[in-house]
Amino acid sequence: MASLFEPIKIKGLQLKNRIMMSSMCQYQAENRDGKPTDWHLVHYTSRAVGGTGLIFVEMTDIEPRGRIREQCLGLWSEEQIPAYQRIIHSCHKYGAKVGLQVGHAGRKSEIQKVDLVAPSPIAYSETSRTPRELSILEIKRIIEGYGNSANLAVKAGFDTVEIHAAHGYLIHQFISPMSNHRTDEYGDPARMAIEVIQTVKSNIPSDMPLLLRISACEYDDGGYDFEHMLSLIP
């Protein structure tokens, strides 16, 4: 605790303290176009005013079908950049740095009209729709989508990027034996995550930190444990 308020530098990212606000879904994109609104501007700026050193915007989806709900944020087009720049510039005024968490809901999307996709055609729950299994070509395109969102994040002025590979969302679905029953190369639980990391790294500056959010253990019969997660790290 003694060092909580001390500055820290991670690669090229200089933070005024070690207080980070984690990414939390807000479901406030009113126009359902993925763009943050005045609500988001006030929400994140308030945390900057409060002294947070690093603020992560909620999971921001790489494509429209990757949203949990229609009110989720997204960054898949340059047209969305100005709405994020307002937030970044406002938070920077108070000395806070801002990170973008990129993700894809996969089979956990709650949008009824969306093309529900996953590693394997296994429903998330008894009340969920059964997703369609992604082809290898579709997986490659989604991986490219993560790189595109990272590139747009850099253009918008974000200070760092985090890949969401936890909480049952798409990358986690590839990692978990409960949701990935594939027999091709993407049956390898680490493959998609590694390729997303590689693609995102190629789209951000070399001195920009890249973070990865994982669920280190699945507390469920048939799920993985901490030792299994460690074994996936190259």
N, C-alpha and C positions, 0 to 999 in steps of 0.2 A: 504493500500500500504506500510505502514511503516514496516510491518512484512513480506513482500513478499520474501525478501532475507534471512530471518532467518530460521534456521534448524527447522524441525518438525519430530516427531516420531509418527507413526501410528502402533499400536501394535508392532511387531518386526521390522518394516521397518523404518530405519533412513534415512531421506532425508536432503540434504545439504541446500535446499531452498524449497519454495512452488510453484515453477514454474513447471507445468506439460504440456507435449505435448500430446494432445489427439490423439487417434487412427484415422488414415486417410487412406483410401484405396489408393494403389499406382499402382496396376495391372502391376507388374514388375517381376513376377515369370516366367522367360523366358522359362524354360523347361516344364512348365505346370505340374510339379510334387509337387507343393506346397512349394518347398524349396526357402528360400531367396537367393539372388545372391549378387555379388559384388556391384550392384547398391544399394541394401538395406543396405549393410555394410557402404557405404559412406553416404547414406541418414541419417541413425540414428546416426552414429558416429559424423557427422557434428553438430547435435543438442546437443550431449553431449559436444562437444568442445565449443559450444556456451553458455554453462552454465545451461542447463535445468536440474532440479533436478530429475524428473521422466519422462521417455519416454515410451509411450505405442506404441508397434508395431501394425500395422494395423490389422483389423479384420482377425483372423486366424481361418480357418474353421476346424471343427472337423471330416469331412469326405469329400471325393472328390465331391459328389453331393451337398455339402453345399456351394460350392464356387459361388460367383456372376459371375465371369468370370474364364476362365481357367488359367489366369495369377494371380489369387489370391493366397495368402499364405494359407498353411494348416499345421496342426500338428496332425497327426493321426498315425504316425509310428516312431519307434525309429531311423529309418534310416534318418529321417529329423532333428534329434537333433543337429548333429555337425554344420549344417549351421546356426542354431540359436545361438549356443555357440560362434561362431565367433563374432556376433553382440554384445552379452551380454558382453563378455570379453573386446571388444574394447570400449564400452560405460563406463564400470566400470573403465577403465584407467583414465577417465576424471571426475570421481566422480559422474556419473549419475547412477541412478537405472533404471531398465528396467522391464516393465510389459507386459503381454500377454493378449490380448483381444480375447476370444474364442467366436465363433459364428457359425451360420448356416443361409444361405440365404433363405431356404425354397422356397416359390413360387416366390421370387424375383431373383432366379438364371437366368442368361441370356444365359447359355450354352444350346444350342439347343438339344444336344444328352443326356442331363442329365435326370434322373428320377425325374421329378418335383413333389415335395410333399408339403403338407400344412395341417393345421388342418381340412379344409373343401375344397371341389372342387370349389373354387372361384378364378378366375383369378385376378392378381394384377391390370391389366388395360385392356382396350379394345384391345390392341395390344399384350397382353401377352398370353401365353399358359395357359390352365386350368390345375391346378395341380391335382394330385391324393391325395385323402384323406388318411392320415396315419392311420394304424390300431393301436390299443392300444399296441400290441407287438412291433411294429416299433417305437412308441413314446418312449417306455421303452429303446429300443436299442439306440436311439438318445441321451436320457438322460445319458446313460452309456458312450456314446461317449464324452460328455462334461467332464465327470470324467476322462476318458482316456487322453484327451488332457491336462487337468489340471495336471495329474500325469506326463506326458511327459514334461510339462513346468517346473515342479519342478526339474526333472532330468536334464533338460537343464541349469538350474541355474537362471531362471527368479525370480525376487524379489517380484512380486505380480501378481495376476490374476484378470481380469475383465470379467464379463459375459455380452455379448451384447444382451440386451433385448429391443432394440429400433429400430427406423428407418425402420419399416416394415419388419424386418427380422423374422426368425421363431418363437422365443419366443414372440416377439411382436404380431405375427399373432395369437397366442393363447390368448393373452391378449385382443385383439381388437374384439369388437362385429361385426365389418365389415368383418372380415375374419374367425371368429370362430363361426360356427353355429352347433357345435356338441351337441348331447343330452346325451352323456355318461359322465363319470367323468372328462374328459378333456374338457368338455364344461365350466367347472369352469375356469374363465380367469386367476386365479392365480396359478392353480395347477402345470402346467408344470414348470413355473418359480421357484416355491418353491422347486420342486423336483430336478431341475438342481442345484439350490443353495446348497441343502443338499448334492448332489453327489459331486459337486466340493469341498465343504468344507471338505468332507471325504478324499479327495485326495491331500490336501495341508497341510503344517504344521499349527499347531494351532495358532502360532504367526504371520502367514502371513496374511496380509489384503486381503479381498475379496471384490471387487467392483462390482457394478451392474449399467449398463448404461440403462436408461429408457427414453422413450418419455413420459413426464409427462402429455401431453395433445394432443389430436388429433384434429386438426383444420379442421374438415370435418363433414358434416351432417351424423349422424349415428355413429360417433366416440365417444370416451369417453372424459371426462373433467378431470380437476385436482382433483376434489373431488372424482371421481370414482377411480382414481389411488391411492389416499390415502386410500380408503376403502379396497384395495387389500393387504395392508401391514399388516402382522399378528401382 
